[in-house]
Amino acid sequence: MKKIFLMLLSIVTLSAYSQNSNIYTVHNIKVKSGQKMAFEAAYKQHVAKFHKADKEKVSVFEILSGSNAGSYQIVNGPISFADMDKDRTDGTVHGIDLDKSFFSYLENDHSVHYYRLDDSLLLHPEVQSDKSVVTIMHIKSSMTSDYYAEQKRSFKVLNALKGKFWDNLNLRNYQQLWDGSDQIMASVRSLKDGFKELEREYFGPMNDGTPTFKDVYIQHYGTLDWDKRLKIMDDAVVSREQFIRKKRTDMSSQ
C-alpha cells in the first residue's frame, strides 16, 4: 500500500488551466498516537520544499468530528486525466523526503481516493472557506442513475430558490472514481461565516413567506414527481456519514 500511495503522490500534478481539470485526489491519513505535533512540523517543511509550484500545491484539512476526528485530508487538484501521466522531475528526492517526513508518522490505514467535481451539481461554488461540512453518501449501484438524475433536478431547484438562507448556501458535489460496486458521492458545504452558520435560523427564519424547496420543485416537475423523489432519495442511499473539518493553512501550500 505504501508503494502505491508513494507512486500516486509522485505522479499527481496540479493543473487549473486544462479544460477538463475537474479531478481531485484526497489522501486520508491518520497519525500515530503521540506523533501529531512531530508530524505537523515535518510535513510543513515537506510542503514548503516540494509543493510550492502551482501544479504541485496541496490543501490540508483536519477532521474535527466523527470516528476520524484528529485525522487529516490532503487534497490535490484540480487535475485532468492527462496530468496523471506526468511524472515529477524530482520524484526520487520527493519520495525520499516523504519516507522521512510523512510515512514514518502514519498509521497503516491511510487511503487515496479520486473525485470528479460535477459542474451540474453546484450551488454558489464561488464561495470558499477554511471551514466546511462534508457529507459522504453510499448509493445503491442499482439506483445510481435514478439518484443522479434526481440530484440534477435538485440543484436546478436550489439555484432557483431565493432568500437569505438560499443566497448564502453553497454546495459542491463530487463523484468518487473507481469505487467499484460501492458508489460514492461527496458533498462539501463551505461555511463562509464559520461554524456559526450551523446555528438554527442563523440567516433568519426559514418560514419567511418565500417559496420552499418543495414549492419550487412541484412548480418545475409536479406533485407526482415530488412523491417519486421522496422514495428515490430514501431508497437509494445505503448509508451516510458527515463530519466537519477546517483547513490547516499552516500546513497547506502558500
VOZA-298987 format. One record per residue (C-alpha): residue number from 1; residue in one letter; z, x, y. Coordinates in steps of 0.02 Angstrom, whole numbers, plus 50000, padded with zeros to 5 digits. Each point is the difference from the previous one (the first is absolute). Layout:
BEGIN
<node i="NUM" aa="a" c3="Z" c1="X" c2="Y"/>
...
This chain:
BEGIN
<node i="1" aa="m" c3="50000" c1="50000" c2="50000"/>
<node i="2" aa="k" c3="50042" c1="50143" c2="50118"/>
<node i="3" aa="k" c3="49828" c1="50078" c2="49976"/>
<node i="4" aa="i" c3="49914" c1="49834" c2="50034"/>
<node i="5" aa="f" c3="50104" c1="49970" c2="50155"/>
<node i="6" aa="l" c3="49967" c1="50177" c2="50064"/>
<node i="7" aa="m" c3="49814" c1="49978" c2="49973"/>
<node i="8" aa="l" c3="50000" c1="49835" c2="50096"/>
<node i="9" aa="l" c3="50095" c1="50077" c2="50145"/>
<node i="10" aa="s" c3="49877" c1="50144" c2="50003"/>
<node i="11" aa="i" c3="49839" c1="49900" c2="50001"/>
<node i="12" aa="v" c3="50051" c1="49858" c2="50117"/>
<node i="13" aa="t" c3="49939" c1="50026" c2="50178"/>
<node i="14" aa="l" c3="50006" c1="49881" c2="50146"/>
<node i="15" aa="s" c3="49849" c1="49934" c2="50094"/>
<node i="16" aa="a" c3="50020" c1="49865" c2="50130"/>
<node i="17" aa="y" c3="49818" c1="50006" c2="50049"/>
<node i="18" aa="s" c3="49907" c1="49953" c2="49841"/>
<node i="19" aa="q" c3="49936" c1="49822" c2="50000"/>
<node i="20" aa="n" c3="50083" c1="49963" c2="49833"/>
<node i="21" aa="s" c3="50163" c1="50091" c2="50033"/>
<node i="22" aa="n" c3="50120" c1="49863" c2="49947"/>
<node i="23" aa="i" c3="50093" c1="50081" c2="49854"/>
<node i="24" aa="y" c3="50178" c1="50063" c2="50006"/>
<node i="25" aa="t" c3="50102" c1="50100" c2="49876"/>
<node i="26" aa="v" c3="50184" c1="49959" c2="49983"/>
<node i="27" aa="h" c3="50112" c1="50128" c2="49916"/>
<node i="28" aa="n" c3="50166" c1="49923" c2="49949"/>
<node i="29" aa="i" c3="50132" c1="50134" c2="49976"/>
<node i="30" aa="k" c3="50185" c1="50006" c2="49961"/>
<node i="31" aa="v" c3="50102" c1="50154" c2="50042"/>
<node i="32" aa="k" c3="50129" c1="50070" c2="49880"/>
<node i="33" aa="s" c3="50180" c1="49956" c2="50035"/>
<node i="34" aa="g" c3="50078" c1="50118" c2="50126"/>
<node i="35" aa="q" c3="49832" c1="50072" c2="50054"/>
<node i="36" aa="k" c3="49951" c1="49878" c2="50138"/>
<node i="37" aa="m" c3="50034" c1="50109" c2="50152"/>
<node i="38" aa="a" c3="49930" c1="50157" c2="49917"/>
<node i="39" aa="f" c3="49842" c1="49906" c2="49954"/>
<node i="40" aa="e" c3="49976" c1="49931" c2="50175"/>
<node i="41" aa="a" c3="50019" c1="50172" c2="50078"/>
<node i="42" aa="a" c3="49878" c1="50080" c2="49877"/>
<node i="43" aa="y" c3="49871" c1="49861" c2="50012"/>
<node i="44" aa="k" c3="50003" c1="50002" c2="50191"/>
<node i="45" aa="q" c3="49948" c1="50183" c2="49991"/>
<node i="46" aa="h" c3="49864" c1="49959" c2="49873"/>
<node i="47" aa="v" c3="49927" c1="49862" c2="50109"/>
<node i="48" aa="a" c3="50005" c1="50108" c2="50157"/>
<node i="49" aa="k" c3="49904" c1="50137" c2="49908"/>
<node i="50" aa="f" c3="49875" c1="49904" c2="49894"/>
<node i="51" aa="h" c3="49978" c1="49826" c2="50075"/>
<node i="52" aa="k" c3="49953" c1="50030" c2="50182"/>
<node i="53" aa="a" c3="49813" c1="49966" c2="49994"/>
<node i="54" aa="d" c3="49939" c1="49820" c2="50021"/>
<node i="55" aa="k" c3="49930" c1="49995" c2="49824"/>
<node i="56" aa="e" c3="50164" c1="50057" c2="49923"/>
<node i="57" aa="k" c3="50132" c1="49903" c2="50096"/>
<node i="58" aa="v" c3="50136" c1="49903" c2="49909"/>
<node i="59" aa="s" c3="50121" c1="49863" c2="50050"/>
<node i="60" aa="v" c3="50170" c1="50000" c2="49914"/>
<node i="61" aa="f" c3="50102" c1="49840" c2="49982"/>
<node i="62" aa="e" c3="50178" c1="49981" c2="49936"/>
<node i="63" aa="i" c3="50039" c1="49843" c2="49900"/>
<node i="64" aa="l" c3="50159" c1="49918" c2="50063"/>
<node i="65" aa="s" c3="50030" c1="49855" c2="49878"/>
<node i="66" aa="g" c3="49982" c1="49950" c2="49819"/>
<node i="67" aa="s" c3="50009" c1="50102" c2="49841"/>
<node i="68" aa="n" c3="49901" c1="50143" c2="50080"/>
<node i="69" aa="a" c3="50107" c1="50014" c2="50156"/>
<node i="70" aa="g" c3="50010" c1="50182" c2="50054"/>
<node i="71" aa="s" c3="49834" c1="50047" c2="49924"/>
<node i="72" aa="y" c3="49843" c1="50044" c2="50098"/>
<node i="73" aa="q" c3="49819" c1="49948" c2="50016"/>
<node i="74" aa="i" c3="49873" c1="50130" c2="50055"/>
<node i="75" aa="v" c3="49843" c1="49915" c2="50063"/>
<node i="76" aa="n" c3="49830" c1="50084" c2="50024"/>
<node i="77" aa="g" c3="49853" c1="49911" c2="50076"/>
<node i="78" aa="p" c3="49885" c1="49923" c2="50039"/>
<node i="79" aa="i" c3="49876" c1="50090" c2="49887"/>
<node i="80" aa="s" c3="49837" c1="49954" c2="49915"/>
<node i="81" aa="f" c3="49950" c1="50024" c2="49819"/>
<node i="82" aa="a" c3="49890" c1="50145" c2="50058"/>
<node i="83" aa="d" c3="50152" c1="50084" c2="50077"/>
<node i="84" aa="m" c3="50081" c1="50003" c2="49829"/>
<node i="85" aa="d" c3="49865" c1="50123" c2="49942"/>
<node i="86" aa="k" c3="50050" c1="50128" c2="50131"/>
<node i="87" aa="d" c3="50119" c1="50140" c2="49949"/>
<node i="88" aa="r" c3="50120" c1="50082" c2="50120"/>
<node i="89" aa="t" c3="49941" c1="50174" c2="50048"/>
<node i="90" aa="d" c3="50182" c1="50057" c2="49988"/>
<node i="91" aa="g" c3="50034" c1="49904" c2="49840"/>
<node i="92" aa="t" c3="50082" c1="50143" c2="49906"/>
<node i="93" aa="v" c3="50119" c1="50049" c2="50139"/>
<node i="94" aa="h" c3="50037" c1="49817" c2="50036"/>
<node i="95" aa="g" c3="50041" c1="49971" c2="49817"/>
<node i="96" aa="i" c3="50116" c1="50149" c2="49991"/>
<node i="97" aa="d" c3="50094" c1="49938" c2="50152"/>
<node i="98" aa="l" c3="50014" c1="49826" c2="49923"/>
<node i="99" aa="d" c3="50083" c1="50075" c2="49847"/>
<node i="100" aa="k" c3="50130" c1="50081" c2="50113"/>
<node i="101" aa="s" c3="50027" c1="49866" c2="50133"/>
<node i="102" aa="f" c3="49958" c1="49840" c2="49908"/>
<node i="103" aa="f" c3="50001" c1="49988" c2="49811"/>
<node i="104" aa="s" c3="50159" c1="50101" c2="49974"/>
<node i="105" aa="y" c3="50099" c1="49865" c2="50092"/>
<node i="106" aa="l" c3="49928" c1="49846" c2="49914"/>
<node i="107" aa="e" c3="50054" c1="49888" c2="49859"/>
<node i="108" aa="n" c3="49867" c1="49978" c2="49864"/>
<node i="109" aa="d" c3="49961" c1="49818" c2="50038"/>
<node i="110" aa="h" c3="49887" c1="50027" c2="50152"/>
<node i="111" aa="s" c3="49832" c1="49910" c2="50005"/>
<node i="112" aa="v" c3="49833" c1="50001" c2="50091"/>
<node i="113" aa="h" c3="49902" c1="49842" c2="50042"/>
<node i="114" aa="y" c3="49839" c1="49965" c2="50094"/>
<node i="115" aa="y" c3="49985" c1="49847" c2="50112"/>
<node i="116" aa="r" c3="49850" c1="49929" c2="50092"/>
<node i="117" aa="l" c3="50028" c1="49913" c2="50167"/>
<node i="118" aa="d" c3="49915" c1="49830" c2="49998"/>
<node i="119" aa="d" c3="49926" c1="49962" c2="50171"/>
<node i="120" aa="s" c3="49990" c1="49814" c2="49959"/>
<node i="121" aa="l" c3="50189" c1="49993" c2="49977"/>
<node i="122" aa="l" c3="50059" c1="50063" c2="50169"/>
<node i="123" aa="l" c3="50102" c1="49920" c2="50137"/>
<node i="124" aa="h" c3="50019" c1="50095" c2="50164"/>
<node i="125" aa="p" c3="49976" c1="50168" c2="49911"/>
<node i="126" aa="e" c3="50006" c1="50093" c2="50166"/>
<node i="127" aa="v" c3="50190" c1="49986" c2="49998"/>
<node i="128" aa="q" c3="50079" c1="50157" c2="49930"/>
<node i="129" aa="s" c3="50184" c1="50035" c2="49980"/>
<node i="130" aa="d" c3="50118" c1="50126" c2="49921"/>
<node i="131" aa="k" c3="50093" c1="49855" c2="49914"/>
<node i="132" aa="s" c3="49920" c1="49880" c2="49878"/>
<node i="133" aa="v" c3="50023" c1="49877" c2="49858"/>
<node i="134" aa="v" c3="49899" c1="50032" c2="49842"/>
<node i="135" aa="t" c3="49966" c1="49866" c2="49871"/>
<node i="136" aa="i" c3="49926" c1="50045" c2="49829"/>
<node i="137" aa="m" c3="49923" c1="49858" c2="49900"/>
<node i="138" aa="h" c3="49951" c1="50008" c2="49818"/>
<node i="139" aa="i" c3="49860" c1="49876" c2="49966"/>
<node i="140" aa="k" c3="49946" c1="49923" c2="49834"/>
<node i="141" aa="s" c3="49835" c1="50082" c2="49953"/>
<node i="142" aa="s" c3="49929" c1="49830" c2="49950"/>
<node i="143" aa="m" c3="50035" c1="49932" c2="50175"/>
<node i="144" aa="t" c3="49953" c1="50149" c2="50107"/>
<node i="145" aa="s" c3="49840" c1="49920" c2="50068"/>
<node i="146" aa="d" c3="50086" c1="49836" c2="50043"/>
<node i="147" aa="y" c3="50146" c1="50087" c2="50082"/>
<node i="148" aa="y" c3="49888" c1="50116" c2="50102"/>
<node i="149" aa="a" c3="49890" c1="49855" c2="50059"/>
<node i="150" aa="e" c3="50156" c1="49906" c2="50054"/>
<node i="151" aa="q" c3="50065" c1="50153" c2="50093"/>
<node i="152" aa="k" c3="49837" c1="50010" c2="50097"/>
<node i="153" aa="r" c3="50022" c1="49818" c2="50051"/>
<node i="154" aa="s" c3="50180" c1="50035" c2="50049"/>
<node i="155" aa="f" c3="49952" c1="50139" c2="50118"/>
<node i="156" aa="k" c3="49866" c1="49895" c2="50083"/>
<node i="157" aa="v" c3="50136" c1="49872" c2="50035"/>
<node i="158" aa="l" c3="50125" c1="50132" c2="50058"/>
<node i="159" aa="n" c3="49874" c1="50069" c2="50124"/>
<node i="160" aa="a" c3="49974" c1="49824" c2="50069"/>
<node i="161" aa="l" c3="50185" c1="49965" c2="50029"/>
<node i="162" aa="k" c3="50072" c1="50011" c2="50175"/>
<node i="163" aa="g" c3="50178" c1="50020" c2="50062"/>
<node i="164" aa="k" c3="50123" c1="50139" c2="50038"/>
<node i="165" aa="f" c3="50041" c1="50033" c2="49817"/>
<node i="166" aa="w" c3="49821" c1="49999" c2="49938"/>
<node i="167" aa="d" c3="49939" c1="50104" c2="50147"/>
<node i="168" aa="n" c3="50127" c1="50135" c2="49955"/>
<node i="169" aa="l" c3="49983" c1="49993" c2="49811"/>
<node i="170" aa="n" c3="49893" c1="50136" c2="49923"/>
<node i="171" aa="l" c3="49951" c1="50029" c2="49819"/>
<node i="172" aa="r" c3="49892" c1="50125" c2="49908"/>
<node i="173" aa="n" c3="49956" c1="49968" c2="49818"/>
<node i="174" aa="y" c3="49950" c1="50131" c2="49874"/>
<node i="175" aa="q" c3="49931" c1="49985" c2="49824"/>
<node i="176" aa="q" c3="50059" c1="50131" c2="49877"/>
<node i="177" aa="l" c3="49855" c1="50090" c2="49914"/>
<node i="178" aa="w" c3="49993" c1="50045" c2="49817"/>
<node i="179" aa="d" c3="50151" c1="49893" c2="49956"/>
<node i="180" aa="g" c3="49933" c1="49939" c2="49833"/>
<node i="181" aa="s" c3="50061" c1="49831" c2="49943"/>
<node i="182" aa="d" c3="50145" c1="50004" c2="50124"/>
<node i="183" aa="q" c3="49911" c1="49937" c2="50156"/>
<node i="184" aa="i" c3="50097" c1="50052" c2="50155"/>
<node i="185" aa="m" c3="49987" c1="49954" c2="50183"/>
<node i="186" aa="a" c3="50109" c1="50076" c2="50136"/>
<node i="187" aa="s" c3="50035" c1="49920" c2="50169"/>
<node i="188" aa="v" c3="50072" c1="50099" c2="50146"/>
<node i="189" aa="r" c3="50077" c1="49917" c2="50151"/>
<node i="190" aa="s" c3="50032" c1="50120" c2="50144"/>
<node i="191" aa="l" c3="50151" c1="49956" c2="50107"/>
<node i="192" aa="k" c3="49949" c1="50041" c2="50178"/>
<node i="193" aa="d" c3="50175" c1="49963" c2="50068"/>
<node i="194" aa="g" c3="50091" c1="50071" c2="49850"/>
<node i="195" aa="f" c3="50103" c1="49914" c2="49867"/>
<node i="196" aa="k" c3="50070" c1="49877" c2="50127"/>
<node i="197" aa="e" c3="49834" c1="49909" c2="49982"/>
<node i="198" aa="l" c3="50067" c1="49939" c2="49833"/>
<node i="199" aa="e" c3="50135" c1="49898" c2="50086"/>
<node i="200" aa="r" c3="49974" c1="49813" c2="49981"/>
<node i="201" aa="e" c3="49903" c1="49930" c2="50148"/>
<node i="202" aa="y" c3="49991" c1="50172" c2="50085"/>
<node i="203" aa="f" c3="49837" c1="49940" c2="50079"/>
<node i="204" aa="g" c3="50069" c1="49828" c2="50038"/>
<node i="205" aa="p" c3="50008" c1="49840" c2="49897"/>
<node i="206" aa="m" c3="49863" c1="49975" c2="49872"/>
<node i="207" aa="n" c3="49998" c1="49812" c2="50029"/>
<node i="208" aa="d" c3="49941" c1="50016" c2="50180"/>
<node i="209" aa="g" c3="49866" c1="49867" c2="49982"/>
<node i="210" aa="t" c3="49855" c1="50117" c2="49964"/>
<node i="211" aa="p" c3="49899" c1="49972" c2="49839"/>
<node i="212" aa="t" c3="50079" c1="50074" c2="49844"/>
<node i="213" aa="f" c3="49912" c1="50102" c2="49866"/>
<node i="214" aa="k" c3="49988" c1="49843" c2="49893"/>
<node i="215" aa="d" c3="49928" c1="49899" c2="50144"/>
<node i="216" aa="v" c3="49862" c1="50126" c2="50036"/>
<node i="217" aa="y" c3="49963" c1="50029" c2="49816"/>
<node i="218" aa="i" c3="49974" c1="49814" c2="49971"/>
<node i="219" aa="q" c3="49891" c1="49991" c2="50156"/>
<node i="220" aa="h" c3="49888" c1="50134" c2="49926"/>
<node i="221" aa="y" c3="50000" c1="49956" c2="49815"/>
<node i="222" aa="g" c3="50080" c1="49830" c2="49971"/>
<node i="223" aa="t" c3="50154" c1="49933" c2="49912"/>
<node i="224" aa="l" c3="49933" c1="50017" c2="49822"/>
<node i="225" aa="d" c3="49968" c1="50186" c2="50026"/>
<node i="226" aa="w" c3="50174" c1="50019" c2="50074"/>
<node i="227" aa="d" c3="50073" c1="49930" c2="49839"/>
<node i="228" aa="k" c3="49890" c1="50118" c2="49898"/>
<node i="229" aa="r" c3="50058" c1="50145" c2="50108"/>
<node i="230" aa="l" c3="50183" c1="49966" c2="49962"/>
<node i="231" aa="k" c3="49966" c1="50004" c2="49814"/>
<node i="232" aa="i" c3="49893" c1="50158" c2="50008"/>
<node i="233" aa="m" c3="50126" c1="50096" c2="50104"/>
<node i="234" aa="d" c3="50139" c1="49949" c2="49883"/>
<node i="235" aa="d" c3="49911" c1="50029" c2="49835"/>
<node i="236" aa="a" c3="49905" c1="50159" c2="50041"/>
<node i="237" aa="v" c3="50145" c1="50111" c2="50050"/>
<node i="238" aa="v" c3="50087" c1="50077" c2="49849"/>
<node i="239" aa="s" c3="50131" c1="50089" c2="50104"/>
<node i="240" aa="r" c3="50034" c1="50054" c2="50178"/>
<node i="241" aa="e" c3="50105" c1="50140" c2="50072"/>
<node i="242" aa="q" c3="50040" c1="50035" c2="50182"/>
<node i="243" aa="f" c3="50083" c1="50140" c2="50095"/>
<node i="244" aa="i" c3="50021" c1="50065" c2="50177"/>
<node i="245" aa="r" c3="49954" c1="50177" c2="50049"/>
<node i="246" aa="k" c3="49993" c1="50112" c2="50152"/>
<node i="247" aa="k" c3="49879" c1="50139" c2="50044"/>
<node i="248" aa="r" c3="50078" c1="50171" c2="50001"/>
<node i="249" aa="t" c3="49907" c1="50073" c2="50147"/>
<node i="250" aa="d" c3="50098" c1="50161" c2="49981"/>
<node i="251" aa="m" c3="49924" c1="50024" c2="49827"/>
<node i="252" aa="s" c3="49825" c1="49936" c2="50040"/>
<node i="253" aa="s" c3="49852" c1="50092" c2="50073"/>
<node i="254" aa="q" c3="50006" c1="50010" c2="50188"/>
